[in-house]
Amino acid sequence: MQFWLVKQEPTEYSWQQFCQDGHTVWNGVRNYQARNYLKAMNLGDCVLFYHSNVGKEIVGIAQVTKTAYPDPTAVDSPWAAVDIKPIQTLNKTVTLEQLKQIPDLSQLGLLKQARLSVMPIQPAEFQLILEISDTKLTFN
């Protein structure tokens, strides 16, 4: 299993809306590196959902339910989309400021390549974020 982080402005599509919808197509990515990360996602991979701009915090955990396919919103063909579903809301959100204070997270993609909307995270980083959020991962 691999671990990922996706970023979304809550004013555009919030974690709460995602939970109400029960699933979504993660599309609209127009950065080649982020697109390559979408293509690298596997069925069942865990995805941290980060609210960017407003809140700047990790709020929940999702799971990849369909691997990469052509982005239906793209006019040209190189772009990809994946399907994800919400798994659980974090017990405590983890803010960007908290992440910056933890030496073991200094290499986190969110801190190193802040403009990417999709990025991999290491298993140890994922576990540490769960610990900080006081959350135990449970699959339904």
Solvent accessible surface area in square Angstrom, and as a share of the most:
residue,aa,sasa,rsa
1,M,137,0.61
2,Q,71,0.32
3,F,29,0.12
4,W,5,0.02
5,L,0,0.00
6,V,1,0.01
7,K,33,0.14
8,Q,48,0.22
9,E,62,0.28
10,P,27,0.17
11,T,103,0.60
12,E,129,0.58
13,Y,42,0.16
14,S,22,0.14
15,W,4,0.01
16,Q,108,0.48
17,Q,75,0.33
18,F,0,0.00
19,C,55,0.33
20,Q,143,0.64
21,D,66,0.34
22,G,34,0.33
23,H,121,0.54
24,T,24,0.14
25,V,58,0.34
26,W,13,0.04
27,N,52,0.27
28,G,42,0.41
29,V,10,0.06
30,R,105,0.38
31,N,68,0.35
32,Y,126,0.48
33,Q,69,0.31
34,A,0,0.00
35,R,35,0.13
36,N,72,0.37
37,Y,47,0.18
38,L,0,0.00
39,K,109,0.46
40,A,47,0.36
41,M,3,0.01
42,N,77,0.40
43,L,125,0.62
44,G,19,0.18
45,D,2,0.01
46,C,0,0.00
47,V,0,0.00
48,L,0,0.00
49,F,0,0.00
50,Y,6,0.02
51,H,11,0.05
52,S,14,0.09
53,N,93,0.48
54,V,85,0.49
55,G,48,0.46
56,K,92,0.39
57,E,37,0.17
58,I,0,0.00
59,V,7,0.04
60,G,0,0.00
61,I,0,0.00
62,A,0,0.00
63,Q,29,0.13
64,V,2,0.01
65,T,56,0.32
66,K,100,0.42
67,T,59,0.34
68,A,35,0.28
69,Y,49,0.19
70,P,103,0.65
71,D,7,0.04
72,P,94,0.59
73,T,79,0.46
74,A,23,0.18
75,V,158,0.91
76,D,83,0.43
77,S,103,0.67
78,P,46,0.29
79,W,22,0.08
80,A,2,0.02
81,A,0,0.00
82,V,0,0.00
83,D,29,0.15
84,I,1,0.01
85,K,78,0.33
86,P,27,0.17
87,I,19,0.10
88,Q,37,0.16
89,T,76,0.44
90,L,7,0.04
91,N,102,0.53
92,K,114,0.48
93,T,55,0.32
94,V,0,0.00
95,T,45,0.26
96,L,31,0.15
97,E,105,0.47
98,Q,73,0.32
99,L,0,0.00
100,K,109,0.46
101,Q,134,0.59
102,I,42,0.21
103,P,112,0.71
104,D,113,0.58
105,L,0,0.00
106,S,57,0.37
107,Q,124,0.55
108,L,0,0.00
109,G,15,0.15
110,L,5,0.02
111,L,46,0.23
112,K,120,0.51
113,Q,81,0.36
114,A,57,0.44
115,R,232,0.85
116,L,10,0.05
117,S,35,0.23
118,V,0,0.00
119,M,2,0.01
120,P,49,0.31
121,I,8,0.04
122,Q,109,0.48
123,P,73,0.46
124,A,77,0.59
125,E,17,0.08
126,F,1,0.00
127,Q,94,0.42
128,L,40,0.20
129,I,0,0.00
130,L,8,0.04
131,E,119,0.54
132,I,39,0.20
133,S,0,0.00
134,D,92,0.48
135,T,8,0.04
136,K,166,0.70
137,L,50,0.25
138,T,82,0.48
139,F,95,0.40
140,N,180,0.92
